[in-house]
């Protein structure tokens, strides 16, 4: 249901168009005036304005900011002046909802625009800003913006007519804020300098007036017609796809949450790469630390949220123009999914008391984790890499588990784990290459599996779930390789297994199990050289004579074996008899 006011739409559009320019005086927040349909009332006051050699009078500038913005957009796009000085702009907002009223205010002081020619200001400075709400008071020190193309910003949001086919132009060249603070009952923060690089934009092909007319016409309706919805989609698409650049960084942030046990939170820095058309950039957070005293502490070296590509979303919406009904969205929701690049983090260290056992502490360390996703097909990533290193898992001192207690008795106080998952789909050969699915423990051992799957057509990723399911049943397994290493786990595991079986001679038990493995290979594969080689390799590994064993299963049919056969073989390996060649080697 559409239920937006003109003022709220204007503010939202300007906010979306200018992720950093929000710190300039009045191109987003102060655009809202009078009252709207959302229970929000905003009042802007400007006591004085001084305009030197300006194409707009001082009274027109005041009128622009204090309630008649849309009437002056053409004048603003053509603005020329040597200098415009506004000592103070105050915005007061009251919002109501749920029987409550929320009041907030924002004050911008010492605003100066210099050398403005045809809507382009050479520099914009703000002496300071202060916002007050029920959450507390936030202040920002001086803001300096080099270059501000007012006309291009108005063209981006459809308030001025521009050429949507023309190349992008900088809305600003650089922006700097010299720190700030927040003081409130819930938390207090000191915020470092903010730096922003050039941010560019293209003109919108849809006028904001047309968007407002549609919203007014269909306000309160459950489903506006597809052609009306397509206009709104085009308007948003032009904004999202029309911006680029704007990389930025925030300096050190230090916060404290007051209370019986104060909590200190610090971040050494935050940075973002530049925007690309419809692509939200990587975001990096570095040097995170949390100190809650006896309640625990934590640290994180770095967290990266990788880019999110919304081009697939808008490609689908563009293709579905004038068809955007509820049924269309239900049938095509997969096409609307953006492509998420993944995430990574490093040097995670947490130490906190165990809530179940106050005299013990819970500790966790992770060296690095990285998830990378790519080559999306209808919202599904077909190129996947997921890795982890240095995942330290402590063995509890008093777990009640005899096996864990046996590990501690053997001197194992913790396990350092790592994992790898690497897989990719090759469209040309309709093949899924599972490069590795592996889990390893430092100084203990590892297990890895790789495989080649054939007949993996693009229907495997079809939007229609029935088509995708049918394609999954057609996938064929061409080969599987299993590799196991023993870097010390055998010395710990075999005594435990022998004890469970009531065996006192561990070496004799291992020899017995090696003989069983060799016999099983002959039973399943027949009395062949390959079966004997496999049995000998497994036997050498079980006895500990060799620390590594590799088993390769290859389908005799070059097209592979149905995946369902391999699934069923987990319970009955004999299903694969006669259909695969199995080889083994030990090192």
N, C-alpha and C positions, 0 to 999 in steps of 0.2 A: 504494500500500500504506500503510495507516495504521500508524504505528509511533511514537506519541507517549506520553509518560508524563503522569500527572496533574499532577505538579509543573511540567513544562515547559509544558503547556497553560495552567495557571493563570498562570504568569509571562508567557507570550505574550499571553494575553487582557488582562491588566492593562496590559501595555506598549502594546498596540494601543489600549486605551481611553483612555490618558492620555499624550499625546505630550510634555507638559511636566512632569506630576506625577512623572515618573521621578526627579526630583531630590529628592522627599520621601523620608522614611526607608525605608519597608519595604513598599510596596504593590505592588511588582513583583519586584525582585530577591530580597528576603528571603522572599518567599512560597515559594521553592524550598527544600526542606529534605530531610534524609536523602539518599537516592540514588534514581536513576531508571533507566529502561531505555536511556538514551542514553549511558551511560558517564560521567554527570556526578554529582558528589557535592558537596553544599553544606552548610555548617555556619554557623549564625548564633549569635553570642554577644552577650549583653547583661548586663554585670556588675551593673548596678543600674538600678532604675526608681523614680521618686518620683511618686506620684499623690495629688493633693489633691482631696478631696471627689469621688472617682471612683466610678462605678457598677461599674467593673471593678477587681479587686484588682491590686496590683503583680505578684503571682505569675501571675495570669491574663494580664496584658499581656506578661510575659516569655514565657509559654507560647505566646501568639499568634504572636510573632515568631520563636520558636526551634524550631518544628517542628509546631505544632498549629493552624495558621491557620484551617483550615476548621471546626474545632470551636467557634470563637469569633466567627464572622461575625455571628451574630444579636446577640451582646453588643456587637460593634464598631459595628453599625448603630444601636444605641440608646445608645451611649456618652455619658455625661454626666460632666463633671469641670471643676473650676475651673482645674486646671493639671496637665499631665503632662510630666515632665522625664526625658529619657533621656540621660545623659552620653555614652554611646558605643554604637554598634551596629557590629559587625564581621561581614562576610560573607566567607567563604572558599569558593572553588569550585575543584574539581579536575575536569578533563574529560580523557578519554582517547579516542584514536582513531588508527588507522593505526600502532599501536605506540608512540605518543608520548603524553605526559601534559602537560597545560597547567594551570598554577596561576594563580589571580588572587585578589585580595582587594579589598574596598571597605569603607571606614570612614567612618561618619557621626558627627559629634561635636556635642554640645550641641544636641540636638533638644528643642524646646519646643512643645507644643500648649496653647493658652490658650482659656478660656471655651468649653468644648465643651458643646453642648446637643443631645441626641437625635441624635447622630452628626454634628453640624455644629460645626467648630472655627472660632472667630473668626480665629485666626492660627496659622500654623505657621512656625517658624524653625529653621534648621540653621546652626550656627556655621561648619562647614567640612566638606568631604568630600575623601576621598583614595582613589584606586583604583590598584592596583599590579598590573602584568602583565608578561609578557615584552616587551611593546612599550614599557614605561616607566611613569612615574608621572604620573597626572593629578590635579590638585588643583582644587578649586572653593572660592571664598570664600563668604561668608555667603549664604544663601538665605532670602528672606522671601516667604511666600505669604499673601495676604489672603483669608481664607475658604477652607474646605476641607470640602465636603459628603461625608463618608465614606460615609454611607448611599447617596447618589446614585451614587457610584462603584461601590459593591458591587451596586447595582441594574443598572447598565449592563453589568457583566460577569456578571450572573446569579448572584451570590452572596447576594443578598437579593431578596425579592420586591417588585416595585413595579408600578405601573400603566403598561403600555407605551403606552397611549393618552393619557396625561397629557402636558402640555407639558414641554419641556426645562427643566431647572434648572441653574444654574451649579455645576460641580464645584469651581471656584475662581474668584475675582474678578480676581486679578492675581498675578503672580509676578515676582520680581527676583533675579538672581544677580549679585553684584559681582565678576565676572571670575574668571579661573582660569589655570592653566598646564599644560603637558605637557612633561616632560623624559624623553628616552630616547635610545637609541643611534642611532635612525634620524632623528629630528627633534625640535626643541624649539619650543614655541609659547607665546605669551602671548595670552590670549583676553579680549576685552572683556566688558562687562556684558551680561547677558541680560535682556530684558524680555518679559513675556507678558501678554496681556489675557485677559479672562474667557473661560472654556471651559465650555460647557454640554453636557448629555447627557440622554438619555431612558432609561427603564428597559427592560431586555431582556425579550422575551416568552418566552425559553427559559432555563431554569435551567442553570447550569453543571454541576450534578450530572447532568442528563440527557445533556449532551454527553460528560462523562467516562464515563458508563455505556456510551454507544455506542462510544466509543473502546476501552474495555476489552473490550466484546463482540466487536468486529470487528478487534481488534489482530492484525496479521500476515496479514490477508486481502488479496487483490488487489483486490477490488471489493465494498465494502459495498453492501447493497441501496439502491435509490433513495430509499425513505422515510427510511432512516437518514441518507443523505447530505443529504437535504433539511433535516433538523433542524440539521445542522452549518451548512449554508448560511444558514438563517434566523438562527441565532445570530450568525454573522459579519455578516450584513446588518443586523441590529438595532444592532450596535455601529457599523458604518461609517455607517449612515444616521441614527444617533441622536445624533451629535455635531455641534457647531457652535461657531464662535468660535475663540479660541485664537491670534489673530494674535500674532506675536512678532518680536523682532529681536535680533541679536547685534552687539555693538560691534566695534571694530577687532581684527583678528587678525594677528599677526606671527609668522612661523615661519622657522626656519633649518635647513637640512639640512647637517650637517657633512660634510666630505670634503676631498679634495685641492683641489677648487674648490667652496667653499661656495655654496649656493644660498639666496637669501632670497626668501620669498614673503610678500606682504602683501595683506590684504583690508580695505577700509575699513568694510565692514558687510554683514550679511546680514539680510534681512527676509522674512516670509511674511504673506500676508493670512490672514484667518480661515477656518477650515473651514466648509463648508456640507455638508448631508447628502449623503454619498457623493461629495463633490467635494473633491479635494485642491487647495489654493489655489496661487496664483501664488507663486513663490519668486524673490527678487531678490538678486543678488550684485553689489556695487558696488566699484569702485576696486581691481581686481586688478592686482598687479604681480609680476613674476618677474625677479630679477637674478642671473644666473650669471656675472657678470664677462665675461671674454673669450669664454666659451661662448655668450653671447647674453643677450638681455633681451626682455621682453614686457610688455604692459599691456593691460587690458581695462576700459573705462569702466563697463560694466554688462552683465550677462547676466540675462535673465528666462526662467524656465521657466514657461510659462503653465499654467493650471489643467488638471486631468485629471478628467473626470466619469465616475465609475464607476456612475452610475444605470442606463445601458443594460445593463451587465453584470448587475446585480442584478434589473433588470426581467425579463431573459431567464431568469435562474435561478428567479425567482418563478413565471414562466409555465410553467416546465418542472418544477415540483415533482412529486415522486414519479415522474418519468420520467428522472432524471439517471443514465442508463447511459452506457457508453463510446460506444455508437452515437449517443446523443443529443448528446454533446459533439462528436463528429466531424461530425455533420450541422448543428450550430448554432453552431460556433465563431465565426463572423462576428458573431453576435448578442451575443457576450460581450465584444467589443472595446470598451474605454472610449473616450470622446471626448476627444481631446487638443487643447488650445487652441492649441498652437504654441510658438514661442520667439522671442526677439529678443536682439540684442546690439549694442553701440555702441562706437566708439572702440577698435578692435583695432589694436595696433601691435606688430609682431614684428621683431626684428633678430637674426640669428644667422649664424655662418659657414657657407659652402657646404661640405658634407662632400665633394663631388666636386672642388671647387676652393678649397683652404684660404685662398688669397689674396683670395677674393671673399666677399661677405656676401649673405645672403638677407634681403630686407626685404619686409614686407607691411603694408599699412594698409587698414582697412575702416572707413568712417564709420558705417554702420548697416545692419543686416539685420533684417527682420521677417517672420516666417511666422505668419499667422493662419488658423486652420481653424475652421469652424463648420457648423451645420446638417447633422449627421451622419445618414446613412441606412444602417442595417445596417453600421455600422463604417466607412463611407466618407464623408469630408467633401465636401459639395456646395457650400460657400461658401469660396473659397480666395483669399487675398491673400499674395503673396510678393514682397517688395521689397528692393532693395539700393541703397545710395548710397555714393559715395566709396571705391570699391574700386580701390586704386592698384596697378597692375601695372607693375613696372619693365621696361624693355627691356634685356636683357643687353648688356654691353659687347662681349664676344667670344663670340658665340653660334655662329658658323660658318654661320648662316643669312643669305644675301645680302639677303633682304627686311628682316629685323630690323636688319641692319647699315646698310641704306639708310635706315631710319627714324632710327637714331641719327645718321647723317650729315646728315639733314635737321633735326636738332635735337630729335627726339622721344626723350626719355629715359625716359618712362613714360606710361601711359595711365590715366585716371581713369574707371572704368566704373560704370554703374548699370543695374539691371534692374527690370522690373515684370511680374508675372503676376497677373491678376485675372480670376476666373471664378466664376459662380454658376449653380445650377440653379433654375429656377422650376417648381415642381410643377404649379401651376394651368394653365400654358400648355404644359407639357412641353417647355420650352425651356432650352437652355444658352447663357447669354450670356458669351462670352469677351470681357470688356471690354478686355483688353490683354495681349499677350505682347510685351514690348519689351526691347531692349538698346540702350544708348546709351553713347557715349564723349565726355567733356567736350572741347569744342573740335575734335571730329572729326566726329561725326554720330550718327544713330540709325536703328533699324529697329523698326517696331511693326506688329503684326497684331491685328485684332479680327474677331470672327465671331459669327454667330447660327446656332445649331444647333437644328433642330426635331425633333419626334417623339421627344424624349428622355424616355420614360416612366419610371415608377418601377421597371420591370422591368430597367432598365439597372443597378440596384444590387441586384438579386436575390441571395439567398444561393446559389441554384442557379446554378452557373457556366454551364451550358448555356443557361439562360433569359437570363442577363446577356449572353452572347455573341450570342445571336440578337437581343436588343434593340439591341446596338451596331451590328449590320448594318442596322438599320432607321433609324438616325439620319440626318437629312437636313440638308444645308448650305443655308441660306437666303441668306446673304451673307457676303462676306469683304472687309475693307478693309485695304490695305497702305499704310503711310506710310514714306517714306525721306527723311531729311534729310542734307545735306552741309554740315557746319560747318567743313570743312577737310580731311576725309579724301580728297577728290578730288585736291587738290594733291599729296598723298603717293602715292595709289594709282595714278592714271593714268600717271605717269611710269614706275612699276615695270612696269605691264602693257604699256606701249608698248615698253619695253626687252625684255621677254620675247618680243614679236612682231617684234623687230628694227626697230622704228620709231624714227626720230630726232626727228620732228616730233610732239610730244605733242598740240598743238592739232588738227593735221590728223587724228591718230589718233582723237581724241575725236569730231570731226565725222563721221568714217567710221563709228564705232560708233553714233552717233546716227542716221545714215541707215539702218543695219542694223536698229535697234530700230523705227524708223517703218515700214520695209518689213515686218518680222515682224508688227506689229500688223495691217496690212492683209491680210497673207497668212492670218492665223489668224481674223480677224473679218470679212473681206470689206471691200469698198470702201464703207464707211458713214461718216456724219459722226462717230459715236462712235469708230470705229476711227481716223479721222484725228486726232480730238482726243486720243485716247490716245497715238498715235504722236508727235504734236507735244509733248505733256507730257513723255514719256520722253526725247525728243530734247533738249528744253531742259534737262532735268536732267543728261543725259550730257555735254552740251557745257559745262555750268557756268553757262549763262545764268540758270537758276533753281536755288535751293538746296533745294527741297522738292518731292516728287512724291507724289501720292496716287492709288492705283488701287483702284477699287471693283468687285467682281464680285458680281452679283446674279442669283440664279436666276430664270428666266422663269416657272417653275412656282411659285406662292406657297407650295406645300408644301415646296419645296426640291429639291435633287438628292442622291442617295445619297452618303454620305461616301466610299464606295469609288471613286466617279468622280473625286473630287478627289485621292485618293491616287494613282490611276493617271495623272492628268493631270500629275504631276511628271515623268513620262517621256515622255508624249505629250499636250501641251496641246490638240491637235486634238480630243480626246475631248469637250471641253466646247463645241465649236462648235455653235451653234444652240440651246444649252440655257441660256446665260447672257448677260446684258448686262454689258459691261465699259466703264467710263468712267474717265477720268484727268484730273488737273489738276495744274498746277505753279505754285508760288509763289516 
